[in-house]
Amino acid sequence: MHPVIWWILVGGLAGILAKALSPGDRSEPKGCLMTILLGIAGSVAVGFLLHTVLGSSRYGGFWGTLAGATIGALVLIAIARAFEKRSS
């Protein structure tokens, strides 16, 4: 399977996991779709970054990909919250 497809599939799960780890307050209008999109974006960003830095064709398997994608999604959620607070 192509790595980008793998990052997208695992990214959806990572987005849900990241939202569970950092739920935020009730006023956040982030729904399931936004959570999954943040997970996918985090997964692709971290996967691309690690692939570029390490230059390896090994991607850490399911658990490594999930951990990296979750970290990427958590960072993107924090950035999105910072922009929301600034615009309010």
Buried (B, 14 or more C-beta within 10 A) or exposed (E): EEBEEBBBBBBBBBBBBBBEEEEEEEEBEBEEEBBBBBBBBBBBBBBBEBBEEEEEEEBBEEEBBBBBBBBBBBBBBEEBBEEBEEEE
